Amino acid sequence: MSLLSILSSSFLLLLLSVSRGQRSSCDLCDLHMSCDCSRQGFSTVPMITQQAITLDLSFNVIAEVTEDDLRDHTPLRVLHFRGNRIEVVSCQAFTTLERLEVLDLSQNRLSTLNSTWFIGLGSLHTLNLLDNPYRVLGDLPLLQGVSRLRRLGIGGAALQELRRGDLEGVTHLEELTLNANNLQRYEPGSLAYIWPLGRVLVNLRGPFLTQLDLAASLLWDVSYPETQLVLSDLILTTSQSVQPFSQTTLRRVSNGSVLGQYHLVGTSTCTQFSSGATGERRSIKGNFSTDRSLSFSNVSLSDEAIISFLQVTTRAPLTFVSVDDVTMIGQGSWERANLTDHQSMDEFLVRDGKLLDTFQFSSLVQLGFLLVYPRKVSVIGCKVFALPCLTSRLMVNVEFLDLSDNLMTDMALQEALCGTDWANIPTLPDLRVLNVSGNPLKSLSVLVGLVSKLSKLTHLDVSHTGYSSMPASCSWPSTLRHLNLSWAKLTHTGPCLPVSLEVLDLSHNDLQNLVLVLPKLTELHLSGNKLLGLPAGWRFPNLHTLTIQYNTLNIFSGSDLWAYKRLHKLEAAHNKFVCSCEFVSLLQALARGAGGGGAGKGDLRLSDGVESYVCDSPLHLQGQQVRTVSLGLADCQLVLFVALVCGAVLVAVVGLAVLLGRLHAFWYIKMMWAWLRAKRSSASRRRRRLEEGGAAEPLFRYDAFVSYSERDARWVEDFLVPELEEPGAEHLTPLSLCLHKRDFLPGRFVVDNIMSAMETSRRTIFVLSEHFVSSDWCRHELHFSHLRLSAGRAEDDVLVLLEPLRRDDIPKRFCRLRRLLDSNTYLEWPPDDEQRTDFWRKLHRAVGRGEE
């Protein structure tokens, strides 16, 4: 070997070891430590939490289970490997799983089975090894140490041989599933170790076609009176093909001896196992009668095979025979078996049957020898569209009749129950249970008329039908206790329903209200309708179970529940609940087991789980589980909350109003609004004048606007105006003054005149006195001047103080005036005539200073 090949091999081994060391992980575990890691594409067993109890690795691509994969997972109780590609399982892969109860290795690629896998699995009760390519069940014995095993699945398409000792040690099974469609060799006694045996499901297509002795030997080993035998994938077309069932009748004791030819076969078989513990138990088994329960699944039957089967099982104590997914090849001509004895037949069931020659098939009238015995007859999903009255009258012992999921119309049902036969012959006199659900029935009145003759009827199922209305009055059997009218098209109920009912199912209709009085009713099912509320409880005094899921139920209260005096179970989830405080409190109390109902005893429980109750409104709680909702004062005491909020708002508004009043905010706002309105009016007039082509007004028309109180008008007119407009000194320039008496335009708002005067005057002269301070219009003019100054449209105004003013005499809202007086920026009118010349000179200079 070259150095290059050695290095390449080493490198590949290194990569392999690294890749194995880097195991993927799975954290899909719930609070119960159940880890669902199925369908995740894992190629190796992933790492999970060591506290896992259930691990599902189904339908991945795992090819190998090593001894390190599950070493630290001792708490595991359930382990699924179904649908992988496992070819190799380490001998010690499951050694540490002492608590493991369920192991599923089905649908993998295990070509050999190893008994060392199961050493130490003392707690294992379910093992599934189906559909793996092993030819035999590995080394002997395969399951020696698994003493608690109760469910076992073995076999597959590749299984060819079952040997005595393969399952030694397995002594008690509740269920055995064996896929032996291609079994070639069966050693008698291979399954004889297993006893008691509850239920056996066997696929034996190949043996029933080519090796009848093998099939007979296998059936012999699993035929116990208490065992339910289910045979699948069979094609029974000849009399020879049903001969293996004779082995199930060999274990039949009549008058203390085994009958005829079967005695030798039975003796020789028992002699084979006459020694040892197995032989001793085998002898005990021979003292029992045959299987009492026999079922077929996915089977094809011909008339010849059915006749032969009836002959082979004659006088056998078969009590139950069911045929599921059956194809009938023939015409139902079974008269040749009319001498057979099947008095022990108690129940007969056919489900999903198909007739290859429907129109030639017999009406079964000739089968009185079979129909006269069973108490339970079920023909389900077989497309039966007619049942003659004569056939019905043959079933004199029938107490349970199931004709569901067929094609029976009202007319066909009328014929089946002999509704058109006027002969005074009772039909189905002992019938107690009738199921005609899933048929295209339309008229409920027809049904009522038919069942009224059934004097012992207690249970009636007419669900999944086309009933859309109820008759005004009905005559039901007085014995009727259970009525199923679910999955119909009923829009209302009336007095038609019998008062004798104890269980009523009206689920999945179109009911919007329920007006019923049923005093004996104990169960009422109303899910899937359009009900807005719970039915009145007083109408059902004995009701203990109510289901009302998937309706338009919004809310219910404790008083609604207390009206049901004996209600114990309620299922009302999956409705559009309005999560009010009362409803949330009620549901949470019920979740704690302290809710209402049951006459207020607190014994009402939500049997569908409180986690299924979800809020639909209000919007902020939508989708939230009711049990987790926490509501505050605003949700629970809305009136009190609104009163408190309104009170707080009122107090705040009053407080704010008082504060604003003390700060004269309203007066300022009023002044601001008046000023803005006047400004807009002035601008509008100016714009309109310009649009009309008029000349623009000069910027200032007056030197000063005089603001004074009407009570000071004499001083203004006698002293101020003459001195400023007609000064006596020659060096003083005459000034133009704006007076409200003289210059205000009549017809305009006073505020507009004031604003116009101020806007067209260079300055404002305020003649201050006690009269000025108490005048509203003077206060307006002073405030407008302040606003004008704040807008940058005027220089300092001129204040003339006619008389001394104390600071406290000026209202606080005149903050600017108070500030000006504090700073001595004003002219004071002198009382002496000698000082007045200087006063007028200063005032003239103050008003006339500056040029535009």
C-alpha positions in Angstrom: 0.0 0.0 0.0 1.4 3.4 -1.0 2.0 6.2 1.4 -0.5 8.3 -0.4 -3.3 5.7 0.1 -2.4 5.4 3.8 -2.6 9.1 4.3 -5.9 9.3 2.4 -7.4 6.5 4.5 -6.2 8.2 7.7 -7.7 11.5 6.6 -11.0 9.8 5.8 -11.1 8.1 9.2 -10.3 11.4 10.9 -13.1 13.1 9.1 -15.5 10.3 10.0 -14.6 10.4 13.7 -15.0 14.2 13.7 -18.4 14.0 12.0 -19.5 11.3 14.5 -18.4 13.5 17.4 -20.4 16.4 16.2 -23.9 15.1 16.9 -26.9 17.3 16.1 -29.2 18.3 18.9 -33.0 18.4 19.3 -34.8 20.7 21.8 -38.4 20.1 20.8 -39.5 19.0 24.2 -42.6 20.1 26.1 -43.1 20.6 29.8 -43.9 16.9 30.3 -40.4 16.0 28.9 -41.9 14.6 25.8 -39.6 15.2 22.9 -41.0 15.1 19.3 -38.0 14.9 17.1 -39.7 13.1 14.2 -39.4 14.2 10.6 -36.4 16.4 11.3 -33.9 14.7 8.9 -31.5 13.5 11.6 -29.0 11.0 10.3 -27.8 10.1 13.8 -29.5 10.0 17.2 -29.5 13.7 18.3 -28.6 15.0 21.7 -31.6 15.8 23.9 -32.1 16.6 27.5 -31.2 13.8 29.9 -34.6 14.3 31.7 -36.6 13.2 28.6 -39.3 10.7 29.3 -40.6 10.3 25.7 -38.5 10.5 22.6 -40.0 10.2 19.1 -37.4 9.9 16.3 -39.7 8.5 13.7 -39.3 9.1 10.0 -35.7 10.4 10.1 -32.8 8.9 8.2 -30.9 7.3 11.1 -28.8 4.4 10.0 -27.2 3.3 13.3 -27.9 3.3 17.0 -24.6 3.1 19.0 -24.1 2.3 22.6 -23.3 5.9 23.5 -26.4 7.4 21.9 -28.8 6.7 24.8 -26.4 5.9 27.6 -27.3 8.9 29.7 -31.1 8.7 29.2 -32.1 6.4 32.0 -35.5 8.2 32.6 -36.7 7.3 29.1 -40.0 5.3 29.0 -41.1 5.7 25.4 -38.7 5.4 22.4 -39.8 5.5 18.8 -37.5 4.8 15.8 -40.2 4.0 13.3 -39.6 4.7 9.6 -35.8 5.2 9.7 -33.0 3.4 7.9 -31.5 1.6 10.9 -29.3 -1.3 9.8 -27.1 -1.6 12.9 -28.0 -1.5 16.6 -25.2 -1.9 19.1 -25.5 -4.8 21.5 -25.6 -2.4 24.4 -27.6 0.4 22.8 -30.5 0.0 25.2 -28.7 -1.4 28.3 -29.2 1.6 30.5 -32.9 2.1 29.7 -34.2 0.1 32.6 -37.4 2.1 32.8 -38.2 1.8 29.1 -41.8 0.7 28.5 -42.4 1.3 24.8 -39.8 0.5 22.0 -40.7 0.9 18.3 -38.2 -0.2 15.7 -40.7 -0.9 12.9 -40.2 0.0 9.2 -36.4 0.0 9.3 -33.7 -2.2 7.7 -32.8 -4.7 10.4 -31.9 -7.9 8.7 -31.0 -9.6 12.0 -32.5 -9.4 15.5 -30.3 -9.7 18.5 -31.5 -10.9 21.9 -28.8 -8.8 23.7 -30.7 -5.6 22.7 -33.5 -6.5 25.2 -31.3 -7.6 28.1 -32.1 -5.4 31.0 -35.4 -4.1 29.6 -37.4 -5.5 32.5 -40.1 -2.7 32.3 -40.8 -3.1 28.5 -44.5 -3.8 27.8 -44.7 -2.7 24.1 -42.3 -3.8 21.4 -42.8 -3.2 17.7 -40.4 -5.0 15.3 -42.7 -5.1 12.2 -41.7 -4.5 8.6 -38.0 -5.1 8.9 -36.1 -7.4 6.4 -35.3 -10.2 8.8 -36.0 -13.8 7.7 -36.1 -15.3 11.2 -36.5 -13.9 14.7 -32.7 -13.9 15.5 -31.0 -16.0 18.0 -33.0 -18.2 20.4 -34.8 -17.1 22.6 -35.2 -13.5 21.4 -37.1 -12.1 24.3 -36.1 -14.3 27.2 -35.7 -11.5 29.7 -38.7 -9.3 28.8 -41.2 -10.8 31.3 -43.6 -7.8 31.4 -44.1 -7.6 27.7 -47.8 -7.2 26.8 -47.9 -5.9 23.2 -45.7 -7.4 20.5 -45.5 -6.8 16.8 -43.2 -9.0 14.6 -42.8 -10.0 11.0 -42.8 -8.4 7.6 -42.5 -9.1 4.0 -39.2 -10.9 4.5 -40.2 -13.2 7.4 -40.0 -16.8 6.2 -39.7 -18.9 9.3 -41.0 -19.1 12.8 -39.3 -21.6 15.1 -40.3 -23.2 18.3 -38.5 -21.3 21.0 -38.3 -18.0 19.1 -40.7 -16.4 21.6 -40.0 -18.6 24.6 -40.4 -16.5 27.8 -43.2 -14.4 26.4 -46.1 -15.9 28.4 -48.8 -13.3 28.5 -49.7 -10.8 25.7 -52.7 -8.5 25.5 -52.0 -8.0 21.8 -49.9 -9.9 19.2 -49.4 -8.5 15.7 -47.9 -10.9 13.2 -47.2 -10.0 9.6 -46.6 -13.4 7.9 -47.9 -12.9 4.4 -44.8 -14.7 3.0 -44.1 -17.2 5.7 -42.6 -20.4 4.3 -42.0 -22.5 7.4 -43.8 -22.7 10.7 -42.7 -25.1 13.4 -45.8 -26.2 15.3 -45.8 -24.8 18.8 -43.9 -21.6 17.9 -46.6 -19.4 19.3 -47.9 -21.9 21.9 -45.8 -20.4 24.6 -47.9 -17.3 24.6 -50.9 -17.7 27.0 -53.1 -16.0 28.0 -53.4 -14.2 24.7 -55.9 -11.3 24.4 -55.9 -10.2 20.8 -54.1 -11.6 17.7 -53.8 -9.7 14.4 -52.3 -12.0 11.7 -51.6 -11.4 8.0 -51.5 -14.7 6.3 -52.1 -14.1 2.6 -49.4 -16.4 1.3 -50.0 -19.4 3.6 -53.7 -19.3 2.9 -52.9 -19.5 -0.9 -50.1 -22.1 -0.9 -49.5 -23.7 2.5 -52.8 -24.4 4.2 -51.2 -26.8 6.6 -48.9 -24.0 7.8 -51.8 -21.7 8.2 -53.8 -24.3 10.1 -50.9 -25.1 12.4 -50.4 -21.4 13.2 -54.1 -20.8 13.9 -54.1 -23.9 16.2 -51.5 -22.2 18.4 -53.4 -19.0 18.8 -56.9 -20.3 19.2 -58.2 -19.6 22.7 -61.8 -18.9 23.8 -60.8 -15.5 25.2 -58.7 -14.5 22.2 -59.9 -12.1 19.6 -58.6 -13.4 16.3 -58.2 -10.9 13.4 -57.1 -12.2 10.1 -56.0 -9.7 7.3 -55.2 -9.8 3.6 -56.9 -13.1 2.8 -58.3 -14.3 -0.5 -60.9 -17.0 0.2 -62.4 -18.3 -3.0 -62.5 -22.1 -2.7 -63.7 -24.6 -0.1 -60.1 -25.7 0.5 -59.0 -22.1 1.3 -61.1 -22.1 4.5 -60.0 -25.5 5.8 -57.4 -23.9 8.2 -60.4 -22.6 10.2 -61.2 -26.1 11.1 -58.2 -25.9 13.5 -60.1 -23.2 15.4 -63.0 -25.6 15.9 -60.8 -28.5 17.1 -60.7 -27.0 20.6 -64.5 -27.5 20.9 -65.7 -29.9 23.6 -69.1 -31.6 23.1 -70.3 -34.0 25.7 -66.8 -34.3 27.1 -65.2 -35.6 23.9 -63.7 -34.1 20.8 -65.8 -34.8 17.7 -65.0 -37.2 14.9 -62.0 -36.7 12.7 -60.8 -33.8 14.7 -60.0 -36.1 17.6 -57.0 -37.7 15.9 -55.5 -34.5 14.8 -56.0 -33.0 18.2 -54.6 -36.0 19.9 -51.5 -36.2 17.8 -50.8 -32.5 18.2 -51.2 -32.6 21.9 -49.0 -35.7 22.0 -46.2 -33.7 20.4 -46.1 -31.5 23.4 -46.9 -34.1 26.1 -43.6 -33.6 28.0 -42.4 -30.7 29.9 -44.1 -27.5 31.1 -45.1 -26.6 27.6 -46.9 -29.9 27.1 -48.6 -29.6 30.5 -50.0 -26.1 29.6 -50.8 -27.4 26.1 -53.1 -30.1 27.6 -54.8 -27.5 29.7 -55.4 -25.5 26.6 -57.1 -28.5 24.9 -59.8 -28.5 27.6 -61.0 -25.0 26.4 -63.5 -24.4 23.6 -62.6 -22.6 20.4 -62.3 -18.8 19.7 -65.4 -17.0 20.3 -64.4 -13.9 18.4 -63.2 -14.0 14.7 -62.6 -11.0 12.5 -61.5 -10.5 8.9 -60.0 -7.4 7.4 -59.2 -6.8 3.7 -60.6 -10.1 2.6 -62.2 -11.4 -0.7 -64.9 -14.0 -0.3 -66.7 -16.2 -2.8 -70.0 -18.0 -2.3 -68.2 -21.3 -2.2 -65.8 -20.1 0.5 -68.6 -18.7 2.7 -70.6 -21.9 2.5 -67.5 -24.0 3.4 -66.7 -21.6 6.3 -70.3 -22.0 7.6 -69.9 -25.8 7.3 -66.5 -25.9 9.0 -67.7 -23.7 11.9 -71.0 -25.4 12.4 -71.8 -25.9 16.1 -68.7 -23.9 17.0 -69.2 -21.5 19.9 -68.4 -18.5 17.8 -70.2 -15.5 19.3 -68.7 -12.7 17.3 -67.8 -12.5 13.6 -66.9 -9.3 11.8 -65.8 -8.7 8.2 -64.1 -5.4 7.5 -63.2 -4.1 4.0 -64.7 -7.2 2.2 -65.2 -7.8 -1.5 -68.0 -10.3 -2.2 -67.4 -12.4 -5.2 -70.8 -14.1 -5.9 -74.5 -13.7 -5.7 -75.1 -14.5 -2.0 -76.4 -18.0 -2.8 -75.6 -19.7 0.5 -78.6 -22.0 0.8 -76.4 -25.1 0.8 -75.3 -24.2 4.3 -78.8 -24.1 5.7 -78.3 -27.3 7.7 -75.4 -25.8 9.7 -75.8 -24.9 13.3 -74.8 -21.4 14.5 -76.9 -20.9 17.5 -74.1 -19.4 19.5 -73.8 -16.5 17.0 -74.5 -13.4 19.0 -73.0 -10.5 16.9 -72.3 -10.1 13.2 -70.7 -7.1 11.6 -69.9 -6.2 8.0 -68.2 -2.9 7.3 -67.1 -1.4 4.0 -68.4 -4.2 1.9 -68.3 -4.2 -1.9 -70.4 -6.4 -4.2 -68.9 -7.2 -7.6 -72.4 -8.2 -8.9 -74.7 -5.9 -7.0 -77.9 -6.5 -9.1 -77.6 -10.3 -9.0 -77.0 -10.5 -5.2 -79.5 -12.4 -3.2 -81.9 -10.5 -0.9 -80.8 -12.9 2.0 -84.4 -14.1 2.5 -83.1 -17.6 2.2 -80.6 -17.1 5.1 -83.1 -17.4 7.9 -80.9 -20.1 9.4 -78.3 -17.4 10.0 -80.4 -14.3 10.7 -82.5 -15.9 13.3 -79.8 -16.2 15.9 -77.7 -12.9 16.3 -78.8 -10.3 18.8 -76.5 -7.6 17.2 -76.3 -7.1 13.4 -74.3 -4.3 11.8 -74.0 -3.6 8.1 -72.0 -0.4 7.8 -70.9 1.4 4.7 -71.9 -1.3 2.3 -74.0 0.8 -0.1 -77.2 -1.1 0.9 -80.1 0.7 -0.7 -82.8 -1.9 0.1 -83.7 -4.3 2.9 -86.9 -6.4 2.2 -89.4 -6.6 5.0 -89.2 -10.4 4.8 -85.5 -10.2 5.6 -86.2 -7.9 8.6 -88.7 -10.3 10.0 -86.2 -13.1 10.0 -84.2 -11.3 12.6 -86.4 -12.2 15.5 -83.7 -12.0 18.1 -82.1 -8.8 17.0 -81.7 -6.2 19.7 -79.0 -4.0 18.0 -79.3 -3.1 14.4 -76.8 -0.8 12.7 -77.5 0.2 9.0 -75.4 3.4 9.1 -73.5 4.9 6.1 -75.6 3.2 3.5 -78.0 4.4 0.7 -81.3 3.9 2.5 -83.9 6.4 1.6 -87.1 7.1 3.5 -88.9 4.7 1.2 -86.3 2.0 1.7 -86.3 2.4 5.4 -90.1 2.2 5.3 -89.7 -1.2 3.6 -87.0 -2.4 5.9 -89.1 -1.7 9.0 -92.3 -3.1 7.3 -94.0 0.3 7.4 -96.1 -0.6 4.3 -97.0 -4.1 5.4 -100.5 -4.1 7.0 -100.2 -7.7 8.2 -100.4 -7.9 12.0 -97.0 -9.4 12.3 -94.5 -7.8 14.7 -91.2 -6.7 13.1 -88.0 -6.6 15.1 -89.9 -7.2 18.4 -86.8 -7.1 20.6 -85.0 -4.2 18.9 -83.6 -1.8 21.5 -80.9 0.0 19.5 -81.3 1.3 15.9 -78.7 3.2 14.0 -79.6 4.5 10.5 -77.2 7.5 10.5 -75.4 8.5 7.4 -78.3 7.6 5.1 -80.0 10.1 2.7 -83.1 10.4 4.9 -85.3 13.5 4.5 -88.5 13.2 6.4 -88.4 12.9 10.2 -92.2 12.3 10.3 -91.7 9.1 8.3 -89.1 7.9 10.7 -91.3 8.7 13.8 -94.1 6.8 12.3 -91.9 3.8 11.7 -90.1 3.6 15.1 -93.4 4.2 17.0 -94.1 0.5 16.4 -90.8 -0.6 18.1 -92.1 -1.0 21.6 -88.7 -1.7 23.2 -86.6 0.9 21.4 -84.3 2.8 23.8 -81.5 4.2 21.5 -82.0 5.8 18.1 -79.3 7.3 16.0 -80.4 9.3 12.9 -77.3 11.6 12.7 -75.7 12.7 9.4 -79.0 12.8 7.6 -80.9 15.4 5.6 -83.5 16.3 8.2 -84.3 20.0 8.1 -87.5 20.4 10.1 -89.5 18.7 12.8 -93.2 17.8 12.6 -95.5 19.7 15.0 -96.3 16.5 16.9 -94.8 13.1 17.2 -95.6 9.7 18.7 -92.4 8.2 19.9 -92.0 4.9 21.8 -92.3 5.6 25.5 -89.1 3.5 26.0 -86.9 5.9 24.0 -84.1 7.2 26.1 -81.2 8.2 23.7 -81.7 10.2 20.5 -79.0 11.4 18.2 -80.1 14.0 15.7 -76.6 15.5 15.1 -75.1 16.6 11.8 -78.5 17.3 10.2 -79.9 20.6 9.0 -82.4 21.4 11.7 -83.1 25.1 12.2 -85.5 24.8 15.1 -86.9 22.3 17.6 -90.4 22.0 18.8 -92.6 19.8 21.0 -91.9 16.8 18.8 -89.1 15.5 20.9 -90.1 12.9 23.5 -90.2 13.9 27.1 -88.8 10.4 28.0 -85.3 11.3 26.7 -82.3 11.1 28.9 -79.6 11.8 26.3 -80.2 14.1 23.4 -77.6 15.0 20.7 -78.4 18.0 18.5 -74.8 18.9 17.6 -73.9 20.5 14.3 -77.2 21.7 13.2 -78.4 25.3 12.4 -80.2 25.9 15.7 -80.3 29.5 16.9 -82.4 28.9 20.0 -83.6 26.0 21.9 -87.1 25.8 23.3 -87.5 22.4 25.0 -88.7 21.1 28.3 -87.2 17.7 29.0 -87.4 16.9 32.7 -85.6 13.5 32.5 -82.7 14.7 30.3 -79.3 14.1 31.8 -77.0 14.8 28.8 -77.5 17.5 26.2 -75.1 18.0 23.3 -75.4 21.3 21.3 -72.0 21.9 19.8 -71.6 23.3 16.3 -74.9 25.4 16.2 -75.5 29.1 16.3 -76.7 29.5 19.8 -76.1 32.9 21.5 -76.5 31.7 25.1 -77.0 28.8 27.4 -80.5 27.1 27.3 -82.6 28.0 30.3 -81.6 25.6 33.1 -85.1 25.3 34.6 -86.1 23.4 31.5 -83.7 20.5 32.3 -83.8 19.9 36.1 -81.9 16.6 35.9 -79.2 17.7 33.4 -75.6 16.8 34.5 -73.7 17.1 31.2 -73.9 20.0 28.7 -71.7 20.4 25.6 -72.1 23.7 23.7 -68.8 24.2 21.9 -68.4 25.9 18.5 -71.4 28.1 18.8 -71.8 31.9 18.8 -71.9 32.0 22.6 -70.4 35.2 23.9 -70.8 35.0 27.6 -72.6 33.2 30.4 -73.0 34.1 34.1 -73.0 32.2 37.4 -76.8 32.6 37.6 -77.1 30.9 34.2 -75.2 27.9 35.6 -76.9 27.9 38.9 -80.2 27.4 37.1 -79.0 23.9 36.3 -79.5 22.2 39.6 -77.5 19.1 38.9 -75.0 20.1 36.2 -71.6 18.6 36.8 -69.9 18.6 33.4 -69.7 21.6 31.0 -68.0 21.8 27.6 -68.4 25.3 26.2 -64.9 26.1 24.7 -64.2 27.4 21.2 -66.8 30.2 21.3 -66.3 33.9 20.8 -66.2 34.9 24.4 -66.4 38.5 25.7 -64.0 38.5 28.6 -65.9 40.7 31.1 -64.8 40.7 34.7 -67.7 38.5 35.8 -67.1 35.9 33.1 -63.3 35.8 33.7 -63.9 35.5 37.4 -66.4 32.7 36.9 -64.2 30.7 34.5 -61.2 31.0 36.8 -63.3 29.9 39.7 -64.4 26.9 37.7 -60.8 26.1 36.9 -60.0 26.1 40.6 -62.9 23.8 41.3 -64.8 26.5 43.2 -67.2 27.6 40.5 -71.0 27.8 40.4 -73.4 25.3 39.1 -74.7 22.1 40.7 -77.0 24.1 43.0 -74.1 26.3 44.0 -72.2 23.4 45.5 -69.1 24.1 43.4 -69.0 20.6 41.9 -69.2 21.8 38.3 -66.1 21.1 36.2 -65.0 22.1 32.7 -64.4 18.7 31.2 -62.9 20.1 28.0 -60.2 21.9 29.9 -60.0 25.5 30.9 -57.1 26.1 28.5 -59.6 25.8 25.6 -61.4 28.9 26.7 -60.0 31.9 24.8 -61.1 35.6 24.7 -62.4 37.0 21.5 -62.9 40.5 22.8 -62.0 43.1 24.0 -59.4 43.6 21.4 -56.4 43.8 23.8 -57.3 40.4 25.2 -58.1 38.6 21.9 -56.5 35.2 21.7 -55.5 35.1 25.3 -56.6 32.2 27.5 -59.3 33.1 30.0 -57.4 31.5 32.8 -54.4 33.8 32.3 -56.5 37.1 32.0 -56.0 39.7 34.7 -58.5 42.5 34.7 -58.2 45.8 36.6 -60.6 48.3 38.1 -61.3 49.9 34.7 -62.5 46.5 33.4 -64.4 45.2 36.4 -65.9 48.4 37.9 -66.5 50.5 34.8 -69.1 52.9 36.4 -66.9 53.5 39.5 -63.9 53.9 37.3 -65.6 56.4 35.0 -67.0 58.3 38.1 -63.5 58.5 39.6 -61.9 59.6 36.3 -64.7 62.2 35.7 -64.3 63.4 39.3 -60.5 63.7 38.9 -60.9 65.5 35.6 -63.5 67.9 37.1 -61.3 68.7 40.0 -58.3 69.2 37.6 -60.4 71.4 35.4 -61.7 73.5 38.3 -58.2 73.8 39.7 -56.8 74.8 36.3 -59.6 77.3 35.9 -58.9 78.8 39.3 -55.2 78.9 38.5 -55.8 80.5 35.1 -58.2 82.9 36.7 -55.7 84.0 39.2 -53.1 84.4 36.5 -55.7 86.3 34.4 -55.1 83.8 31.6 -58.6 84.1 30.3 -58.3 87.8 30.0 -55.0 87.5 28.2 -56.5 84.9 25.8 -59.5 87.2 25.2 -57.2 90.1 24.4 -55.0 87.9 22.2 -58.0 86.7 20.2 -59.3 90.3 19.8 -55.9 91.4 18.7 -55.5 88.6 16.1 -59.0 89.2 14.8 -58.4 92.9 14.4 -55.0 92.3 12.7 -56.6 89.9 10.2 -59.4 92.4 9.5 -56.9 95.2 9.0 -54.8 93.1 6.7 -57.8 92.0 4.8 -58.9 95.6 4.2 -55.4 96.6 3.1 -55.3 93.7 0.6 -58.7 94.5 -0.7 -57.7 98.2 -1.2 -54.7 97.2 -3.2 -56.6 94.7 -5.3 -59.1 97.5 -6.2 -56.2 99.7 -7.3 -56.4 102.2 -4.5 -53.3 104.0 -3.2 -51.5 102.4 -0.3 -52.0 104.2 3.0 -49.0 105.9 4.5 -47.2 103.9 7.1 -48.1 106.4 9.9 -50.8 108.9 9.8 -50.5 110.1 13.4 -47.6 110.9 15.7 -49.3 109.5 18.7 -52.5 107.7 19.7 -53.8 109.0 23.0 -55.2 106.4 25.3 -57.2 107.9 28.2 -60.3 107.4 30.3 -63.4 109.2 29.4 -63.3 110.8 32.9 -59.9 112.3 32.0 -61.2 113.7 28.6 -61.3 117.3 29.9 -57.6 117.3 30.7 -56.8 115.8 27.4 -58.9 118.2 25.4 -58.0 121.3 27.5 -54.3 120.7 28.1 -52.8 117.8 26.1 -54.2 118.4 22.6 -53.5 122.2 22.5 -50.0 121.8 23.8 -49.0 119.1 21.3 -51.0 120.1 18.2 -50.6 123.9 18.6 -47.5 124.4 20.7 -46.9 128.0 21.9 -43.1 127.8 21.5 -41.9 128.4 18.0 -39.1 125.7 18.2 -41.7 123.0 18.8 -43.2 121.2 15.8 -46.9 120.6 15.9 -47.8 116.9 16.4 -50.7 115.0 15.0 -52.8 113.1 17.6 -55.4 110.4 17.3 -58.3 110.7 19.7 -61.1 108.2 19.8 -63.8 110.8 20.0 -62.5 112.6 17.0 -60.8 110.1 14.8 -62.5 106.7 15.2 -64.6 105.7 12.3 -68.2 105.2 13.1 -69.8 101.8 12.4 -66.6 99.8 13.0 -65.9 97.6 16.0 -64.2 99.5 18.8 -61.4 97.0 18.9 -60.8 97.4 15.1 -60.6 101.2 15.6 -58.2 100.8 18.5 -56.0 98.5 16.5 -56.1 100.8 13.4 -55.2 103.8 15.5 -52.3 102.0 17.1 -51.1 100.6 13.8 -51.2 104.1 12.1 -49.5 105.9 15.0 -45.8 106.1 15.8 -46.4 106.0 19.5 -49.1 105.7 22.1 -49.6 108.1 24.9 -51.2 106.5 28.0 -52.8 109.0 30.3 -52.6 107.1 33.6 -55.0 107.7 36.5 -57.2 105.7 38.7 -59.9 106.2 36.1 -57.6 104.7 33.4 -56.9 101.6 35.6 -60.6 101.0 36.1 -61.6 101.5 32.5 -62.0 98.3 30.4 -61.2 100.0 27.1 -58.1 101.6 28.5 -56.9 98.2 29.7 -57.6 96.8 26.2 -55.5 99.6 24.7 -52.7 99.0 27.1 -52.6 95.3 26.4 -52.8 95.8 22.6 -49.8 98.1 23.0 -48.0 95.3 24.8 -48.8 92.8 22.1 -47.7 95.3 19.4 -44.4 95.8 21.2 -43.9 92.1 21.5 -44.4 91.7 17.8 -41.6 94.3 17.2 -44.0 96.9 15.6 -43.5 99.8 18.0 -41.0 101.7 20.1 -41.4 102.6 23.7 -44.8 104.1 24.5 -45.2 107.3 26.6 -46.8 107.1 30.0 -48.3 110.3 31.6 -49.2 110.0 35.2 -52.0 112.5 36.0 -52.1 111.5 39.7 -50.0 109.4 42.0 -50.8 105.6 41.6 -49.7 103.0 44.1 -48.4 99.8 42.7 -51.1 97.8 44.5 -53.8 99.9 42.7 -52.7 98.5 39.4 -54.2 95.0 38.6 -51.5 92.3 38.5 -52.4 91.4 34.9 -50.9 94.7 33.9 -47.4 93.4 34.5 -45.8 95.7 31.9 -47.4 98.8 33.4 -46.3 97.8 36.9 -42.8 97.2 35.6 -42.7 100.6 33.9 -43.9 102.4 37.0 -41.3 100.5 39.1 -38.5 101.8 36.7 -39.8 105.4 36.7 -40.1 105.5 32.9 -43.0 107.9 32.9 -43.9 111.6 33.0 -45.8 112.9 36.0 -48.2 115.9 35.7 -46.9 118.6 38.0 -49.4 120.3 40.3 -47.5 123.7 40.0 -47.9 125.9 36.9 -44.2 126.8 36.9 -43.2 123.2 36.4 -45.6 122.5 33.5 -43.5 124.2 30.9 -40.7 121.7 31.4 -43.3 118.9 31.4 -44.7 119.9 28.0 -41.2 120.3 26.6 -40.2 116.7 27.8 -43.5 115.3 26.5 -43.1 117.0 23.1 -39.6 115.7 22.8 -40.7 112.1 23.9 -43.5 112.0 21.4 -41.8 113.7 18.5 -38.3 112.0 18.7 -37.1 110.0 15.8 -38.0 110.4 12.2 -39.6 107.9 9.8 
